Each structure stands twice: as structure tokens, then as C-alpha cells.
């Protein structure tokens, strides 16, 4: 057996470059599969081993080695990062740290600090002055363990904390500032020179974002437009922007090196022969250095290191091979990069463009641009499918217009403005005006564009691919467009409901609350979840059903009380909804265009068809000053079932309502939404005995720091014969109240459930 194996190694010609690429690809494959469950990662590795074994034993062994190293490398880094997180709150004084990055926020600012041992602290500070990146300071700090949930429709903040090596969150107070090194002072002077351009605030935010990667000065209007139209990537200092700078710098150095005759005669611009490409690399490095406070330095370093290495050794690599090596080097520098879906999408998009480029030769530039944009948009859909987010096709034509405009007009004019070139500011401001107008044009009507589920989008792509392979004539494509239009018309029609029928959707909004009540006569929104006041995303969980059926009116909005996890999405709702009634448990500033709000006092009610909505409140003696107990408590009853929504009301409110049971005539319900996300202060045994619910739903985040829903609450629910349901495990839960009975379904899943985030 050994002789046969040795003969197979000696007799079979070995392509060293192929084996080298095999090791790199298996390393990346093992790293990527950390996203899946470990069992499926092992199964994928076994399949790859079987496939390689049919080639030659050496290839199989190298694949197995690369897979084990890649998977173990990333998985070990994940568990090591989690093990280093702070377990208990700590207060420290006179701590010397360095400032890595800072961001402005509505309540002050947030900074990422790095200790002398390399640990990261993500801290909040007060005051208008934001510390400068790169400086060393002495702080007083109150640290606490961080906890975050991956919620559909929001960025994975927990993954970002892990990638940055953050072990604790908290607050800090600045005590002293240490003298900064010489090169930090020079970078700061360069930044001040770049920023010293007089322009209106409307343009300044865009200018800082494109030149320095700093988006803190963007107006709320700009942020809202780019979020709603899903074009926020154009306001980042992205790889596409930096690549454009590199190409432009290379051409400038080429003209300085050889003059215009070099370009006319088509002399090769390969990095192996020409020194001016090294100048292009240095220009890009300068841009990254200026934007150090907003851009990850590690990724920039390794993206620059490979071309320099290739130029120094005079290597002739193919572009796919070089990109594969870049991925492996980036993974070696930052193992947790594999958990960043945005980074992988950028890498895969670049690979896709490299593979697509040969087939674009000979096509008109506009045709090639359209094909590239469609290919990249289709590549994004599997990422959306992983998060189970709706696919907004309106962003495809808008990106088709904006990507070349921003890349080839707005960005170069912004960089020339940074160099104080005469006339550049005029071009920049007018190009930004056109950008702003296009955002507004799509922003006004984007809800009318077709919105598909990930499954529908993937099926559509598959059918289009089959049609292209079969070379169907234009008549079939016209028929397909007509069918698609008909499906669009049907998809925006409201879900048919008979009078008295009801859909209750407890949305998955993390450790917050947002509930949609859908009836034949209209909708009621109970609480608005948690959200940034400037962001309105098409895929945001509190509004997903609005995009799905935009033709049904919103009859009422109920804001139980003023906590941010109940009223945080108010600005999003203000953009998307125009309710006929507004009910408040506590005073909250509502949009001017909404009707005058009414407090949800005891006994106040309204009806939608055969469904009654009634607010319950205890009398004053059972309503202390704590604002959680000021929450609206809403009872919904129809001939097909009953619901009780508690907000953050505690046992004291429950007991106060039970003391007036004759006045309220509170009867048993089918579904109870637990108070305060399943806290021990709510959902008492007396309350459960009186209501006798079949299902008790807890709106809570996965692995939240408060351990909601609490185990004692779940035990009480089980003891009374009801079923515990939590958004932390099931995602959004929808109950359907019909004459046939009550049924419920789950929607959505969590990313990386085996990593405790």
C-alpha cells in the first residue's frame, strides 16, 4: 500500500502552483464555513477531501491540512475573543490608553480605546469635543460586559465588537492628555489642511465622507435618503473609491514618467516594469493614512502589501490568483474577518468582476456597465437570503446611475477640492446636487418598486439563467415581464381578511418591542421598536409588513411609553406611516403631520369592524412614578380570539387591574404579550391564572445582558399550562385568528446561533 501511494506521488506530475492555490483555497473554505454550524463545516471538508482524493493523494492531503488549519484558526480565534470578554463590572482610575477611533452621537461621542495590553474598550463620553485619533490619554472608566444581538434588518454590532477585540463597554471621563508622537501630529496637520475648505453644511458631510471616510457630519436628510434607497455604500471610503484613486494616480505618474506619447503608443503599464505604479500605491497609502480614524488599517495594509511584494519580486500572477492570496493574507491578519459579510461581499464582487471582464471585451461601455451592475446586484441577493431580508429591486437602477457618477465625477472632484484646486469645489457642489436629486427621485416612490422575498429573488435569478442558456426569443421575455408585473400587482394587495379576522405579528426587533395588528379595516402599530432617529431602512424589521402590503391604511399607532426600546423607531414610522389616531402612555414628541395624540386612559377604546381595542389602567394608587408602569396596556377582542399587550407594565399594574376586574370585565385571552420583555417584575401568577392564555410571547433579544425572558417567568407560564414563545429563538412570530381557529408561524432566523452574541 505504501509503495502504491509513493508511486502515485512520483508518477503523477505535480503542478506546484496548483497545489499552492489548493492550500490557499482550502484555507479560505475552512474559514468561511465557520459561519455555518461546525457539523456542516466538517461535512463540507469531508466532501472536498473525497473530491481531491480522485485527483491525487497529495492534493487530498493538502486540502485536508488547509481545511483543518483554516477552520481551526478562525474557530479558535472566535472562542479566544469570547473568553477574553469582561465578566463583571469594573471601575478603574488613572488608566493610560490610546484612542483608535471616535464617532459623534446625539448624546456625546463614542470612542474605541486600546489598552497597553491590546484590549479594546468601546466607551461613551460626554461633551462636544471629540478626542483625536492616535493620541494617548489618561481616563477614569466604568467598564461593563458588552452584549449585543443580531437582529434582522440591522448591522451585526456584536460581530464588529468581536472583530475589534472589544472586551468591555462603559463610560469614561478624560483626566489627562499625553503628548502625541511626531507622525501623529503631522497626520493631524494634513487632516486640518484637507478640512480647511469653506463650503455649506449640505456639502461638507458628503465631502468628509468621500475624502476621509468620516460620516458623522452627514445631515439626517442625507442619511435617511441613502438608507431608504440602499445606496449607503457610496458614502463610504470603499475599495472601489480607493481603486479609482489608484488608477488615476497611476495614469498621472505615467504621464509624468513617459509623457503623452507613452499612452498614444500603448506601452504596457504593468506594475512589474514601471516605477510610476509604486507612486500610485503611495498615493493610495496617503489617502488611507489621512482617513486613519475611519478606515481599518489592517485591511488597507495588506491590500497595499501584495502589489508592492509583486513589484519587488517581478512576479507575473494572474488576477484570480492574486486575489486569492489577498484573501488568505487578510484572513491571517484578521481571523474574525470571515464573520464580516460586507468584507466577503467586497472580495467576492472583485473576484466576480475579474472573471467577468474577459466576456465584456468588445461591448459598448454602457452595456458593460449594465451587465456589471446586474451581476453585482445578483451577487448581493444570497447575502440578503442569509439574513432573510426582502430584496428591493429599485436600488438596482439607482446604483446603475450613481456608481459611475460618484466614482468618476463626485469622488475625483472631492479629492481635487481637498488639494484646493481652483474650480474643483464648484464641480463638486453641482455633482452633489445631481446626486441628491436622484436620491430624492427614487426616495419618493421607492415603496412602489417590486419587493421580493429572498426565495422569490433566487428563483427569479434561476429562471433568468435558464432562459439565457436556452436562448429564448424576445417574445418569451416580454411574457415573463408581463407575468412579473402581474405578480407585483398581486403582491402589493393587502392580505384578504374577513371582518373579525386578525393577524398579530410580534416583530423580531431585538431587546425591544414592536407589534403589528392587521385587520380587514386597517392596521394598528403597537410600539416602534428600537431604531436610530436618522435611519429608515427598507429592510428594518418594524416596517417590513408595510413594504409588503403598502395599500392597507394605518388606523392607529400606540406608543406604550417613552423608553427608546419602545419609541426608538419613531422617525422611521413618521416617514412611512400616516395614522388616523395616536395613543401615548407617556409624553413623546410625535411628528407634526400626525394627528393630535391622546393618552391611553383607562376604559378608552376604539373599534375596527368587529374587533374592539380597549386600554386598561389601574387606578392611581397602583400607578407609581416609575415610567415602565405608565405603559399602555391594550386588550384586543374579536369573535375569533383575544390578545393582551402589556408594554413594560409590571406586577403592580397587573394587580391594580385585577382589583377592578368587575369594572373592566377582563376575560381570559388566547395570546398574552409578557410585560417588560419577560422580566421577573411582570407576568405574575395571579395574572396568568386570571387570563389563562394558551400562548405567552416574549419580545427579547438573543443572549441579552438582562437574561430575558427570565427563567422564573417561563416556569410560571409552563406551570399554568401555556406555551412560551420568544423572538430570541423564533424570530418574528405571527398569529392568525380565523374562524377555523388560531394558528401561528415563525419568520426569520439568527445569524451564527452557535456563537453567543
VOROSE-710785 format. One line per field, with one value per residue (C-alpha): x, z, y; residue number from 1. Coordinates in steps of 0.05 Angstrom, whole numbers. Each point is the difference from the previous one (the first is absolute). Layout:
N
east = c(X  ...)
up = c(Z  ...)
north = c(Y  ...)
pos = c(NUM  ...)
# end
This chain:
757
east = c(0  57  35  -63  -9  73  -7  -61  39  60  -36  -52  27  -11  -18  31  -40  -65  17  18  -67  -35  28  -21  -69  -11  25  -52  -54  12  -2  -64  -36  7  -62  -38  -10  64  -33  -15  70  28  -46  24  72  -13  -32  60  46  -37  2  74  16  -24  54  60  16  47  -55  -48  49  15  -75  -12  58  -22  -72  19  47  -50  -59  39  34  -65  -40  56  3  -75  2  63  -34  -61  41  36  -64  -13  -43  -17  -5  65  18  72  36  64  -2  46  -29  7  -59  -11  -64  -56  -71  -48  -69  -62  19  74  50  26  72  38  58  59  36  74  -16  -38  -71  -55  -49  -61  -18  -49  21  -37  16  6  75  19  70  47  19  70  8  16  -44  -12  -73  -46  -44  -60  2  -55  -7  -28  -59  -30  -50  -1  -67  -29  6  56  75  34  28  22  44  31  17  31  41  27  21  -48  -4  -43  -46  -14  10  64  23  63  52  63  29  68  45  -14  58  28  -32  -69  7  20  -61  -44  29  -14  -71  -10  26  -49  -58  16  -47  -57  -66  -72  -19  -42  63  49  -28  6  70  26  -31  33  68  9  -51  -32  -76  -16  -15  -52  -68  -59  -32  61  4  -74  2  60  -27  -69  28  55  57  38  61  14  13  55  74  -8  46  -31  16  71  9  -22  51  54  -17  -3  66  32  -20  25  67  2  -8  54  45  -6  -43  -62  37  2  -75  -8  45  -33  61  -17  -14  17  23  59  36  -24  19  -60  -46  39  -19  -73  7  31  -57  -51  40  -1  -76  -7  47  -43  -62  32  -53  -56  31  27  76  12  -41  33  69  -9  -35  62  51  -15  11  64  24  -18  37  61  7  -21  -55  -52  -62  -69  -52  -42  63  20  -69  1  66  -27  -59  47  46  -59  -26  68  2  -72  -30  -68  -5  -36  -60  -6  -50  17  73  -16  -49  54  50  -49  -24  72  11  -65  22  67  -33  -52  49  22  -72  -11  53  -28  -65  -19  19  -73  -18  60  -19  -72  24  49  -53  -51  53  19  -72  -15  62  -28  -65  30  26  -71  -26  47  -33  -70  -9  -45  33  -13  10  -7  72  27  -16  19  67  8  -4  37  60  33  -22  28  62  22  -29  -17  60  54  -29  0  73  20  -39  42  62  -31  0  -38  -68  -2  -48  -50  1  -7  -60  -38  14  -24  -64  -15  15  -48  -54  5  -5  -62  -32  7  -13  -70  -25  44  -57  -34  59  -5  22  14  16  70  -30  -39  62  44  -54  -5  75  -1  -56  37  63  -39  -31  68  28  -60  7  -74  -25  -24  -73  13  36  -59  -47  44  -1  -76  -5  48  -42  -62  35  22  -72  -23  57  -18  -73  -18  -5  -75  -33  -74  -31  22  61  67  74  46  74  50  59  72  31  51  -9  -56  -73  -40  -66  -42  -75  -30  -75  -46  -14  72  61  22  74  14  69  56  58  71  30  45  -40  36  -5  -59  19  -45  20  -10  -40  -54  -21  8  -74  -13  45  -33  -71  3  -73  -32  -9  30  -59  38  70  8  64  -3  52  62  56  44  -14  -73  2  69  -27  -45  36  -4  -75  -8  28  -40  -66  -57  -45  -70  7  60  -2  55  15  50  15  42  14  -36  4  -37  -38  -31  -67  -2  18  -47  23  -21  -42  -39  -62  18  -16  -10  -25  21  -58  -17  64  3  62  -3  53  6  30  0  -26  51  20  30  38  67  47  42  -15  -1  -66  -27  -1  -63  -33  -42  -53  -23  -62  -36  -47  61  45  29  68  32  60  36  56  47  -55  20  -34  -24  -41  -25  -23  -33  -40  -21  -27  -48  -18  -74  8  43  -33  67  -11  50  42  34  66  36  59  42  17  70  27  -10  29  -11  -36  -58  -46  -21  -34  -66  2  12  -55  -51  18  13  38  18  63  45  46  65  32  74  68  42  52  -19  36  -65  -12  -70  -47  17  -2  -49  -49  5  -11  -63  -27  14  -32  -64  -3  20  54  61  19  59  25  70  -6  -56  8  -64  -62  -67  -67  -58  -70  -50  -67  36  41  65  66  69  63  72  39  74  62  61  69  54  -45  58  40  -29  -13)
up = c(0  17  -65  -40  36  -12  -73  -7  27  -46  -63  0  -22  54  -18  58  -14  -1  66  29  -21  26  69  -1  -26  52  55  -22  -8  71  25  -36  26  71  -17  -3  56  16  -23  -70  -4  14  -52  -52  17  -9  -68  -23  24  -40  -63  7  13  -70  -26  39  73  9  -21  48  58  -14  -5  67  32  -26  20  71  8  -28  40  65  -8  -5  49  51  -9  11  66  23  -12  38  58  8  8  67  46  56  4  18  18  -16  9  -30  -59  -57  -68  -73  -42  -62  -28  23  -24  15  25  24  73  -5  -34  1  -5  -11  49  0  64  7  -2  -65  28  -30  39  -34  45  0  19  9  -27  -69  -8  -32  17  -58  -26  15  65  67  58  74  17  56  -25  22  -38  -10  -43  -69  -29  -69  -42  -75  -21  -70  -36  43  -4  41  54  42  -57  -6  74  -6  -61  35  61  46  68  36  -9  47  13  8  25  -28  54  -39  -70  -17  -53  -67  -44  -56  -57  33  3  -74  -19  40  -35  -67  20  21  -68  -35  43  -7  -60  7  -22  23  51  -54  -39  59  25  -68  -10  67  -14  -69  18  72  8  56  -4  66  -33  -48  10  22  -67  -37  47  -8  -76  -9  51  -32  -70  23  -29  65  -27  -47  60  28  -16  -37  -39  -65  19  20  -63  -41  36  -15  -74  -5  38  -45  -63  27  18  -68  -36  44  -13  -75  -25  -42  -53  48  1  -75  -18  49  43  55  69  37  72  -14  -47  18  60  -5  27  64  2  -8  59  41  -19  25  63  13  -8  49  49  -1  11  55  51  -43  -39  24  -8  -2  -63  -34  19  -31  -62  -11  20  -55  -60  32  11  -72  -27  43  -22  -73  5  -54  36  -30  31  31  30  29  29  32  33  23  34  35  24  25  37  32  23  26  12  18  -68  -22  42  -37  -56  -30  -7  -34  -47  -21  -11  -39  -41  -20  -19  -40  -38  -16  -27  -37  -32  -59  -23  -1  -52  -63  34  3  66  20  -14  40  58  1  0  56  43  -12  17  65  20  -12  41  58  2  33  55  9  0  57  41  -28  -21  -55  -66  -25  -76  -3  25  -63  -50  51  12  -75  -5  64  0  -63  19  71  -19  -62  14  73  32  -46  9  76  0  -44  48  57  -38  -6  -76  -29  -29  33  54  -52  -37  66  24  -65  -6  72  -18  -56  47  52  -53  -24  72  9  -64  20  73  -13  -37  25  36  -67  -27  1  66  0  52  -5  -25  -55  -20  -5  -39  -48  -11  -14  -51  -34  -3  -31  -51  -20  -8  -42  -41  5  -51  20  1  59  37  -12  26  62  12  -5  50  46  -3  17  59  23  -3  40  51  19  12  73  29  -5  69  17  52  69  -25  26  -9  59  -18  58  -39  12  20  50  73  -19  -17  -64  -16  -64  5  -69  -11  -60  15  12  44  70  19  74  17  -49  21  5  -56  -17  -11  -65  -33  -39  -32  -47  36  70  40  27  -70  -40  -4  -24  -60  -12  -3  -9  -19  68  44  69  46  65  30  74  36  67  33  -15  8  -62  -8  -10  -34  -34  -70  2  -57  -43  13  -13  -70  -18  37  4  56  13  76  48  71  52  68  14  -36  -62  -54  -61  -72  -17  -57  47  35  70  49  54  64  7  63  33  -38  -64  -61  -75  -50  -68  -30  48  40  63  29  73  46  72  57  75  43  26  63  -42  -48  30  -31  -35  -73  -19  38  -42  -60  -40  10  -61  -3  -69  -8  -60  -11  -18  60  50  12  57  -13  63  -23  60  53  64  52  36  -62  -8  73  -7  -61  36  58  -51  -37  9  -30  -58  -10  -20  -30  -18  -63  -50  -8  53  -16  64  35  -4  -49  50  61  70  18  -45  -19  70  18  16  -68  -36  39  -17  -74  -12  -66  -47  -24  36  -47  24  -43  18  -33  -5  57  27  62  41  -13  -27  3  72  17  58  -48  -49  57  22  -71  -7  68  -23  -63  -51  -53  4  -67  -6  -58  26  -27  -52  -32  -18  23  -36  27  -49  31  -47  6  -8  63  20  -33  6  -42  8  -47  -2  31  37  -31  33  54  27  17  62  -25)
north = c(0  48  -17  15  67  18  -19  44  59  -12  -21  54  68  52  71  39  63  -41  -33  68  29  -63  12  73  -16  -54  47  52  -53  -26  72  18  -63  26  40  -66  -49  -40  -65  27  28  -70  -30  50  -16  -74  12  41  -54  -53  44  13  -73  -15  47  -23  -18  59  49  -33  5  73  15  -34  37  68  -12  -21  59  51  -25  -9  68  39  -42  5  75  5  -38  36  67  -20  -28  67  41  34  -42  51  76  35  72  23  66  29  -48  18  -20  20  25  -42  30  46  13  57  -17  37  -7  14  -46  -72  -21  -65  0  -48  -19  -14  -74  6  -7  43  43  30  59  58  70  66  68  31  -9  -67  -25  -7  -69  -24  39  -31  22  -16  -15  -20  -56  -42  -65  -51  -63  12  -37  6  -36  -13  27  -6  67  27  -3  -55  45  -59  -26  68  1  -69  20  62  -41  38  -33  52  59  58  74  40  68  32  15  18  0  -27  32  -33  -27  43  -39  5  75  2  -42  47  61  -34  -14  72  23  -46  22  74  9  50  -32  -5  -55  -34  -16  -5  -66  -33  29  -27  -68  -8  29  -23  -55  41  1  34  67  -27  31  -42  11  -28  -60  -15  4  -46  -50  -3  -8  -50  41  15  -37  58  46  -45  2  -66  -44  25  72  -17  -40  60  43  -52  -2  76  7  -53  37  66  -31  -34  67  30  -59  -10  57  -5  -40  -59  -3  12  -58  -48  -15  -51  28  -64  9  -47  49  70  40  46  -54  3  74  -20  -47  56  47  -51  -11  75  1  -57  34  63  -42  -41  19  -30  -57  -66  4  -76  -10  60  -25  -69  27  43  -52  -50  48  25  -72  -19  61  -13  -74  13  -53  -11  -25  -6  45  -57  -30  67  12  -69  16  67  -36  -48  57  41  -61  -12  73  0  -70  29  34  -63  21  66  -11  68  -18  -66  33  50  -56  -43  60  14  -73  1  62  -31  -63  41  49  -45  -9  76  14  31  23  73  32  12  -73  -25  46  -26  -73  14  34  -56  -52  34  10  -73  -18  40  -39  -63  46  27  -71  -18  54  -14  72  25  18  71  1  75  7  -35  56  53  -33  -6  76  19  -48  30  71  -3  -39  39  70  14  -36  30  70  -11  -21  59  45  -29  24  70  -2  60  -18  -69  23  26  -67  -38  40  -6  -75  -10  38  -49  -59  29  10  -72  -25  41  -24  -73  14  28  -62  -56  -35  -11  -40  -74  -32  -75  -51  -31  -65  35  40  -63  -36  59  0  -74  7  57  -43  -57  47  26  -71  -20  65  16  52  69  -22  -45  56  47  -53  -8  75  0  -58  36  63  -40  -32  69  25  -60  7  72  -17  -8  -70  -15  -2  -8  45  -22  -37  24  -10  14  7  8  25  -21  66  -25  20  48  -3  11  -34  5  -15  -11  1  5  73  22  -8  18  7  -11  28  17  -43  27  41  57  64  12  -68  -26  -66  -38  -64  27  -50  48  21  -64  -13  70  -11  -67  27  76  9  -14  62  9  15  11  3  -15  20  -35  46  41  -51  -5  -74  17  68  -2  -12  61  36  -62  -5  75  -9  -62  7  50  -27  25  -5  4  -26  13  -28  55  65  -11  52  -26  25  64  -33  -52  14  26  -56  -26  -33  -72  11  -56  -21  38  -43  -2  -51  -26  -39  -56  7  43  33  21  31  -24  41  -10  57  50  -38  -55  44  22  51  -53  12  -74  -4  58  -47  -7  -68  -18  -54  -24  -43  -30  -58  -43  14  50  31  39  46  23  47  5  -3  -36  -44  62  21  -71  -1  68  -23  -63  42  31  -63  13  69  -23  -69  -28  -69  -55  11  -46  37  40  44  -1  65  29  -53  -57  35  -30  64  -18  -58  -21  -65  35  35  -66  -35  53  7  -74  12  -57  36  50  38  33  54  -6  -2  -62  -4  68  25  0  -74  13  -36  -19  -73  10  33  -57  -50  37  0  -75  -14  33  -43  54  -4  46  32  48  42  -14  -71  2  69  36  -39  10  -25  -8  6  -32  -35  -66  15  33  -19  30  -1  22  45  12  -31  23  5  -43  -30  -41  63  32  71)
pos = c(1  2  3  4  5  6  7  8  9  10  11  12  13  14  15  16  17  18  19  20  21  22  23  24  25  26  27  28  29  30  31  32  33  34  35  36  37  38  39  40  41  42  43  44  45  46  47  48  49  50  51  52  53  54  55  56  57  58  59  60  61  62  63  64  65  66  67  68  69  70  71  72  73  74  75  76  77  78  79  80  81  82  83  84  85  86  87  88  89  90  91  92  93  94  95  96  97  98  99  100  101  102  103  104  105  106  107  108  109  110  111  112  113  114  115  116  117  118  119  120  121  122  123  124  125  126  127  128  129  130  131  132  133  134  135  136  137  138  139  140  141  142  143  144  145  146  147  148  149  150  151  152  153  154  155  156  157  158  159  160  161  162  163  164  165  166  167  168  169  170  171  172  173  174  175  176  177  178  179  180  181  182  183  184  185  186  187  188  189  190  191  192  193  194  195  196  197  198  199  200  201  202  203  204  205  206  207  208  209  210  211  212  213  214  215  216  217  218  219  220  221  222  223  224  225  226  227  228  229  230  231  232  233  234  235  236  237  238  239  240  241  242  243  244  245  246  247  248  249  250  251  252  253  254  255  256  257  258  259  260  261  262  263  264  265  266  267  268  269  270  271  272  273  274  275  276  277  278  279  280  281  282  283  284  285  286  287  288  289  290  291  292  293  294  295  296  297  298  299  300  301  302  303  304  305  306  307  308  309  310  311  312  313  314  315  316  317  318  319  320  321  322  323  324  325  326  327  328  329  330  331  332  333  334  335  336  337  338  339  340  341  342  343  344  345  346  347  348  349  350  351  352  353  354  355  356  357  358  359  360  361  362  363  364  365  366  367  368  369  370  371  372  373  374  375  376  377  378  379  380  381  382  383  384  385  386  387  388  389  390  391  392  393  394  395  396  397  398  399  400  401  402  403  404  405  406  407  408  409  410  411  412  413  414  415  416  417  418  419  420  421  422  423  424  425  426  427  428  429  430  431  432  433  434  435  436  437  438  439  440  441  442  443  444  445  446  447  448  449  450  451  452  453  454  455  456  457  458  459  460  461  462  463  464  465  466  467  468  469  470  471  472  473  474  475  476  477  478  479  480  481  482  483  484  485  486  487  488  489  490  491  492  493  494  495  496  497  498  499  500  501  502  503  504  505  506  507  508  509  510  511  512  513  514  515  516  517  518  519  520  521  522  523  524  525  526  527  528  529  530  531  532  533  534  535  536  537  538  539  540  541  542  543  544  545  546  547  548  549  550  551  552  553  554  555  556  557  558  559  560  561  562  563  564  565  566  567  568  569  570  571  572  573  574  575  576  577  578  579  580  581  582  583  584  585  586  587  588  589  590  591  592  593  594  595  596  597  598  599  600  601  602  603  604  605  606  607  608  609  610  611  612  613  614  615  616  617  618  619  620  621  622  623  624  625  626  627  628  629  630  631  632  633  634  635  636  637  638  639  640  641  642  643  644  645  646  647  648  649  650  651  652  653  654  655  656  657  658  659  660  661  662  663  664  665  666  667  668  669  670  671  672  673  674  675  676  677  678  679  680  681  682  683  684  685  686  687  688  689  690  691  692  693  694  695  696  697  698  699  700  701  702  703  704  705  706  707  708  709  710  711  712  713  714  715  716  717  718  719  720  721  722  723  724  725  726  727  728  729  730  731  732  733  734  735  736  737  738  739  740  741  742  743  744  745  746  747  748  749  750  751  752  753  754  755  756  757)
# end
